[in-house]
């Protein structure tokens, strides 16, 4: 397998995990209401998303309120995922997909 494709696939998988964790955290935020901080699953999702949230807080200006950082972080994950999809498609085309059986490029 091509090393650049492997890197993109690993980054894409990590980004997908973060995106699903953000979605789960958002659903529990709505369902659990004010008791969400006591919910074990919510705490797990918060732990999984905390690196992305901290990074987002570090790069956003102070005018963005702390209560909006989670939403901004989710949108950054989505943008990063779209970029990784485009990179993967570009690498797969360069490697000869769909004519050859390129590992990692199958739909």
N, CA and C atoms as an extended XYZ file, in Angstrom:
321
Properties=species:S:1:pos:R:3:atomname:S:1:resname:S:1:resid:I:1 pbc="F F F"
N         0.842       -1.175        0.000 N   UNK     1
C         0.000        0.000        0.000 CA  UNK     1
C         0.885        1.234        0.000 C   UNK     1
N         0.455        2.219       -0.744 N   UNK     2
C         1.184        3.481       -0.855 CA  UNK     2
C         1.208        4.195        0.503 C   UNK     2
N         2.383        4.705        0.941 N   UNK     3
C         2.467        5.352        2.256 CA  UNK     3
C         1.578        6.593        2.386 C   UNK     3
N         1.474        7.390        1.324 N   UNK     4
C         0.625        8.586        1.419 CA  UNK     4
C        -0.848        8.197        1.550 C   UNK     4
N        -1.252        7.134        0.859 N   UNK     5
C        -2.629        6.657        0.985 CA  UNK     5
C        -2.879        6.122        2.394 C   UNK     5
N        -1.916        5.427        2.954 N   UNK     6
C        -2.051        4.901        4.309 CA  UNK     6
C        -2.218        6.030        5.327 C   UNK     6
N        -1.432        7.081        5.183 N   UNK     7
C        -1.537        8.235        6.091 CA  UNK     7
C        -2.915        8.874        5.983 C   UNK     7
N        -3.392        9.057        4.757 N   UNK     8
C        -4.712        9.665        4.555 CA  UNK     8
C        -5.805        8.771        5.143 C   UNK     8
N        -5.685        7.453        4.963 N   UNK     9
C        -6.692        6.541        5.496 CA  UNK     9
C        -6.720        6.553        7.030 C   UNK     9
N        -5.558        6.625        7.650 N   UNK    10
C        -5.500        6.667        9.112 CA  UNK    10
C        -6.093        7.984        9.622 C   UNK    10
N        -5.714        9.103        8.998 N   UNK    11
C        -6.270       10.399        9.399 CA  UNK    11
C        -7.782       10.444        9.191 C   UNK    11
N        -8.240        9.848        8.089 N   UNK    12
C        -9.673        9.810        7.806 CA  UNK    12
C       -10.409        8.996        8.865 C   UNK    12
N        -9.844        7.872        9.263 N   UNK    13
C       -10.478        7.038       10.298 CA  UNK    13
C       -10.548        7.782       11.635 C   UNK    13
N        -9.468        8.447       12.020 N   UNK    14
C        -9.470        9.207       13.275 CA  UNK    14
C       -10.469       10.356       13.224 C   UNK    14
N       -10.560       11.002       12.068 N   UNK    15
C       -11.505       12.106       11.905 CA  UNK    15
C       -12.944       11.602       11.964 C   UNK    15
N       -13.197       10.432       11.386 N   UNK    16
C       -14.544        9.860       11.445 CA  UNK    16
C       -14.928        9.512       12.883 C   UNK    16
N       -13.983        8.990       13.659 N   UNK    17
C       -14.256        8.684       15.066 CA  UNK    17
C       -14.600        9.969       15.820 C   UNK    17
N       -13.835       11.026       15.584 N   UNK    18
C       -14.117       12.305       16.242 CA  UNK    18
C       -15.481       12.845       15.822 C   UNK    18
N       -15.810       12.718       14.544 N   UNK    19
C       -17.102       13.202       14.064 CA  UNK    19
C       -18.265       12.455       14.678 C   UNK    19
N       -18.155       11.142       14.761 N   UNK    20
C       -19.221       10.346       15.372 CA  UNK    20
C       -19.329       10.647       16.866 C   UNK    20
N       -18.186       10.864       17.519 N   UNK    21
C       -18.212       11.211       18.941 CA  UNK    21
C       -18.896       12.566       19.148 C   UNK    21
N       -18.628       13.525       18.270 N   UNK    22
C       -19.310       14.824       18.354 CA  UNK    22
C       -20.815       14.668       18.138 C   UNK    22
N       -21.208       13.836       17.169 N   UNK    23
C       -22.637       13.606       16.944 CA  UNK    23
C       -23.291       12.960       18.163 C   UNK    23
N       -22.640       11.954       18.725 N   UNK    24
C       -23.171       11.301       19.914 CA  UNK    24
C       -23.266       12.244       21.096 C   UNK    24
N       -22.251       13.066       21.238 N   UNK    25
C       -22.257       14.045       22.328 CA  UNK    25
C       -23.394       15.041       22.136 C   UNK    25
N       -23.624       15.445       20.898 N   UNK    26
C       -24.719       16.374       20.628 CA  UNK    26
C       -26.082       15.766       20.900 C   UNK    26
N       -26.263       14.509       20.517 N   UNK    27
C       -27.535       13.837       20.775 CA  UNK    27
C       -27.767       13.700       22.279 C   UNK    27
N       -26.730       13.312       23.016 N   UNK    28
C       -26.886       13.197       24.468 CA  UNK    28
C       -27.074       14.561       25.129 C   UNK    28
N       -26.494       15.594       24.556 N   UNK    29
C       -26.677       16.944       25.078 CA  UNK    29
C       -28.157       17.312       25.032 C   UNK    29
N       -28.821       16.922       23.939 N   UNK    30
C       -30.245       17.206       23.784 CA  UNK    30
C       -31.077       16.298       24.688 C   UNK    30
N       -30.771       15.007       24.695 N   UNK    31
C       -31.599       14.043       25.426 CA  UNK    31
C       -31.422       14.180       26.942 C   UNK    31
N       -30.189       14.261       27.405 N   UNK    32
C       -29.935       14.229       28.849 CA  UNK    32
C       -30.199       15.565       29.522 C   UNK    32
N       -30.147       16.642       28.775 N   UNK    33
C       -30.417       17.958       29.361 CA  UNK    33
C       -29.375       18.359       30.384 C   UNK    33
N       -29.830       18.845       31.519 N   UNK    34
C       -28.901       19.358       32.529 CA  UNK    34
C       -28.153       18.255       33.258 C   UNK    34
N       -28.626       17.025       33.175 N   UNK    35
C       -27.974       15.904       33.860 CA  UNK    35
C       -26.907       15.238       32.986 C   UNK    35
N       -26.563       15.850       31.868 N   UNK    36
C       -25.627       15.212       30.938 CA  UNK    36
C       -24.233       15.028       31.532 C   UNK    36
N       -23.805       15.913       32.415 N   UNK    37
C       -22.463       15.798       33.004 CA  UNK    37
C       -22.343       14.575       33.910 C   UNK    37
N       -23.468       14.025       34.347 N   UNK    38
C       -23.452       12.825       35.176 CA  UNK    38
C       -23.497       11.547       34.337 C   UNK    38
N       -23.771       11.667       33.055 N   UNK    39
C       -23.927       10.526       32.161 CA  UNK    39
C       -22.552        9.988       31.772 C   UNK    39
N       -22.330        8.696       31.972 N   UNK    40
C       -21.038        8.073       31.690 CA  UNK    40
C       -20.700        8.116       30.199 C   UNK    40
N       -21.688        7.865       29.350 N   UNK    41
C       -21.443        7.875       27.906 CA  UNK    41
C       -21.108        9.289       27.431 C   UNK    41
N       -21.794       10.290       27.974 N   UNK    42
C       -21.494       11.678       27.624 CA  UNK    42
C       -20.061       12.028       28.016 C   UNK    42
N       -19.636       11.560       29.188 N   UNK    43
C       -18.257       11.805       29.627 CA  UNK    43
C       -17.254       11.145       28.675 C   UNK    43
N       -17.583        9.939       28.182 N   UNK    44
C       -16.706        9.262       27.232 CA  UNK    44
C       -16.609       10.054       25.926 C   UNK    44
N       -17.747       10.505       25.419 N   UNK    45
C       -17.735       11.316       24.200 CA  UNK    45
C       -16.956       12.617       24.409 C   UNK    45
N       -17.114       13.207       25.570 N   UNK    46
C       -16.398       14.447       25.878 CA  UNK    46
C       -14.889       14.202       25.928 C   UNK    46
N       -14.497       13.052       26.469 N   UNK    47
C       -13.084       12.686       26.513 CA  UNK    47
C       -12.521       12.490       25.105 C   UNK    47
N       -13.300       11.841       24.232 N   UNK    48
C       -12.853       11.598       22.860 CA  UNK    48
C       -12.744       12.884       22.044 C   UNK    48
N       -13.609       13.835       22.327 N   UNK    49
C       -13.616       15.072       21.536 CA  UNK    49
C       -12.769       16.187       22.146 C   UNK    49
N       -12.257       15.987       23.338 N   UNK    50
C       -11.517       17.059       24.011 CA  UNK    50
C       -10.262       17.520       23.261 C   UNK    50
N        -9.486       16.651       22.589 N   UNK    51
C        -8.338       17.187       21.853 CA  UNK    51
C        -8.750       18.129       20.725 C   UNK    51
N        -9.815       17.782       20.031 N   UNK    52
C       -10.292       18.637       18.935 CA  UNK    52
C       -10.846       19.941       19.500 C   UNK    52
N       -11.551       19.848       20.603 N   UNK    53
C       -12.117       21.045       21.221 CA  UNK    53
C       -11.022       21.983       21.720 C   UNK    53
N        -9.992       21.430       22.344 N   UNK    54
C        -8.870       22.267       22.813 CA  UNK    54
C        -8.150       22.923       21.642 C   UNK    54
N        -7.933       22.160       20.559 N   UNK    55
C        -7.289       22.727       19.374 CA  UNK    55
C        -8.135       23.859       18.797 C   UNK    55
N        -9.440       23.648       18.741 N   UNK    56
C       -10.336       24.672       18.209 CA  UNK    56
C       -10.297       25.923       19.069 C   UNK    56
N       -10.304       25.761       20.379 N   UNK    57
C       -10.225       26.926       21.270 CA  UNK    57
C        -8.922       27.672       21.056 C   UNK    57
N        -7.833       26.947       20.782 N   UNK    58
C        -6.529       27.580       20.598 CA  UNK    58
C        -6.452       28.395       19.306 C   UNK    58
N        -7.163       27.967       18.260 N   UNK    59
C        -7.036       28.671       16.981 CA  UNK    59
C        -8.141       29.692       16.727 C   UNK    59
N        -9.205       29.671       17.529 N   UNK    60
C       -10.288       30.623       17.314 CA  UNK    60
C       -10.049       31.889       18.125 C   UNK    60
N       -10.525       33.016       17.611 N   UNK    61
C       -10.371       34.255       18.381 CA  UNK    61
C       -11.240       34.236       19.640 C   UNK    61
N       -10.893       35.046       20.607 N   UNK    62
C       -11.593       35.082       21.890 CA  UNK    62
C       -13.038       35.561       21.755 C   UNK    62
N       -13.370       36.161       20.623 N   UNK    63
C       -14.744       36.631       20.428 CA  UNK    63
C       -15.725       35.462       20.329 C   UNK    63
N       -15.225       34.281       19.939 N   UNK    64
C       -16.065       33.084       19.894 CA  UNK    64
C       -16.264       32.601       21.331 C   UNK    64
N       -17.514       32.525       21.739 N   UNK    65
C       -17.828       32.127       23.112 CA  UNK    65
C       -17.492       30.659       23.345 C   UNK    65
N       -17.170       30.326       24.588 N   UNK    66
C       -16.829       28.947       24.935 CA  UNK    66
C       -17.977       27.984       24.658 C   UNK    66
N       -19.205       28.443       24.796 N   UNK    67
C       -20.349       27.567       24.559 CA  UNK    67
C       -20.512       27.212       23.086 C   UNK    67
N       -19.840       27.936       22.192 N   UNK    68
C       -19.934       27.657       20.757 CA  UNK    68
C       -18.745       26.864       20.219 C   UNK    68
N       -17.761       26.618       21.037 N   UNK    69
C       -16.541       25.947       20.586 CA  UNK    69
C       -16.834       24.528       20.099 C   UNK    69
N       -17.716       23.806       20.745 N   UNK    70
C       -18.056       22.456       20.307 CA  UNK    70
C       -18.626       22.437       18.900 C   UNK    70
N       -19.499       23.379       18.601 N   UNK    71
C       -20.085       23.470       17.263 CA  UNK    71
C       -19.026       23.833       16.224 C   UNK    71
N       -18.162       24.774       16.557 N   UNK    72
C       -17.079       25.153       15.645 CA  UNK    72
C       -16.137       23.971       15.424 C   UNK    72
N       -15.838       23.237       16.479 N   UNK    73
C       -14.965       22.068       16.368 CA  UNK    73
C       -15.591       21.010       15.475 C   UNK    73
N       -16.902       20.791       15.606 N   UNK    74
C       -17.587       19.821       14.754 CA  UNK    74
C       -17.486       20.239       13.289 C   UNK    74
N       -17.690       21.512       13.004 N   UNK    75
C       -17.591       21.968       11.620 CA  UNK    75
C       -16.160       21.853       11.091 C   UNK    75
N       -15.163       22.062       11.946 N   UNK    76
C       -13.777       21.850       11.523 CA  UNK    76
C       -13.529       20.383       11.192 C   UNK    76
N       -14.096       19.477       11.961 N   UNK    77
C       -13.967       18.040       11.694 CA  UNK    77
C       -14.602       17.710       10.344 C   UNK    77
N       -15.764       18.273       10.078 N   UNK    78
C       -16.446       18.018        8.804 CA  UNK    78
C       -15.615       18.535        7.632 C   UNK    78
N       -15.071       19.738        7.761 N   UNK    79
C       -14.235       20.297        6.692 CA  UNK    79
C       -12.991       19.436        6.485 C   UNK    79
N       -12.359       19.029        7.565 N   UNK    80
C       -11.171       18.184        7.470 CA  UNK    80
C       -11.499       16.845        6.811 C   UNK    80
N       -12.680       16.306        7.123 N   UNK    81
C       -13.112       15.047        6.525 CA  UNK    81
C       -13.321       15.193        5.018 C   UNK    81
N       -13.900       16.295        4.595 N   UNK    82
C       -14.101       16.538        3.161 CA  UNK    82
C       -12.751       16.656        2.450 C   UNK    82
N       -11.810       17.342        3.071 N   UNK    83
C       -10.462       17.477        2.491 CA  UNK    83
C        -9.799       16.107        2.379 C   UNK    83
N        -9.949       15.278        3.411 N   UNK    84
C        -9.349       13.939        3.372 CA  UNK    84
C       -10.005       13.057        2.323 C   UNK    84
N       -11.315       13.173        2.130 N   UNK    85
C       -11.990       12.436        1.061 CA  UNK    85
C       -11.414       12.837       -0.300 C   UNK    85
N       -11.219       14.133       -0.502 N   UNK    86
C       -10.664       14.609       -1.770 CA  UNK    86
C        -9.234       14.115       -1.964 C   UNK    86
N        -8.435       14.147       -0.909 N   UNK    87
C        -7.055       13.646       -0.999 CA  UNK    87
C        -7.033       12.156       -1.327 C   UNK    87
N        -7.902       11.396       -0.670 N   UNK    88
C        -7.958        9.962       -0.929 CA  UNK    88
C        -8.340        9.696       -2.377 C   UNK    88
N        -9.334       10.390       -2.869 N   UNK    89
C        -9.758       10.206       -4.260 CA  UNK    89
C        -8.628       10.567       -5.217 C   UNK    89
N        -7.925       11.645       -4.945 N   UNK    90
C        -6.818       12.075       -5.801 CA  UNK    90
C        -5.698       11.034       -5.806 C   UNK    90
N        -5.331       10.536       -4.636 N   UNK    91
C        -4.270        9.533       -4.546 CA  UNK    91
C        -4.685        8.252       -5.257 C   UNK    91
N        -5.935        7.831       -5.084 N   UNK    92
C        -6.405        6.603       -5.724 CA  UNK    92
C        -6.395        6.723       -7.241 C   UNK    92
N        -6.770        7.866       -7.763 N   UNK    93
C        -6.742        8.076       -9.218 CA  UNK    93
C        -5.302        8.050       -9.716 C   UNK    93
N        -4.389        8.665       -8.961 N   UNK    94
C        -2.979        8.650       -9.353 CA  UNK    94
C        -2.397        7.243       -9.328 C   UNK    94
N        -2.905        6.387       -8.452 N   UNK    95
C        -2.407        5.014       -8.357 CA  UNK    95
C        -3.036        4.081       -9.386 C   UNK    95
N        -4.003        4.572      -10.155 N   UNK    96
C        -4.579        3.773      -11.221 CA  UNK    96
C        -5.951        3.212      -10.958 C   UNK    96
N        -6.596        3.641       -9.889 N   UNK    97
C        -7.954        3.189       -9.634 CA  UNK    97
C        -8.874        3.821      -10.659 C   UNK    97
N        -9.795        3.218      -11.278 N   UNK    98
C       -10.479        1.962      -11.046 CA  UNK    98
C        -9.951        0.811      -11.889 C   UNK    98
N        -8.933        1.016      -12.728 N   UNK    99
C        -8.448       -0.052      -13.606 CA  UNK    99
C        -7.713       -1.144      -12.844 C   UNK    99
N        -7.011       -0.796      -11.779 N   UNK   100
C        -6.246       -1.766      -11.007 CA  UNK   100
C        -6.901       -1.970       -9.644 C   UNK   100
N        -6.648       -3.082       -9.052 N   UNK   101
C        -7.150       -3.338       -7.694 CA  UNK   101
C        -6.242       -2.701       -6.674 C   UNK   101
N        -6.426       -1.427       -6.409 N   UNK   102
C        -5.578       -0.692       -5.462 CA  UNK   102
C        -6.134       -0.885       -4.066 C   UNK   102
N        -5.334       -1.472       -3.136 N   UNK   103
C        -5.813       -1.656       -1.764 CA  UNK   103
C        -6.093       -0.305       -1.108 C   UNK   103
N        -7.209       -0.204       -0.427 N   UNK   104
C        -7.578        1.028        0.251 CA  UNK   104
C        -8.421        1.955       -0.585 C   UNK   104
N        -8.578        1.644       -1.864 N   UNK   105
C        -9.352        2.513       -2.739 CA  UNK   105
C       -10.695        1.918       -3.129 C   UNK   105
N       -10.976        0.717       -2.706 N   UNK   106
C       -12.238        0.093       -3.058 CA  UNK   106
C       -13.381        0.840       -2.383 C   UNK   106
N       -14.515        0.944       -3.050 N   UNK   107
C       -15.632        1.697       -2.479 CA  UNK   107
C       -16.213        1.063       -1.247 C   UNK   107
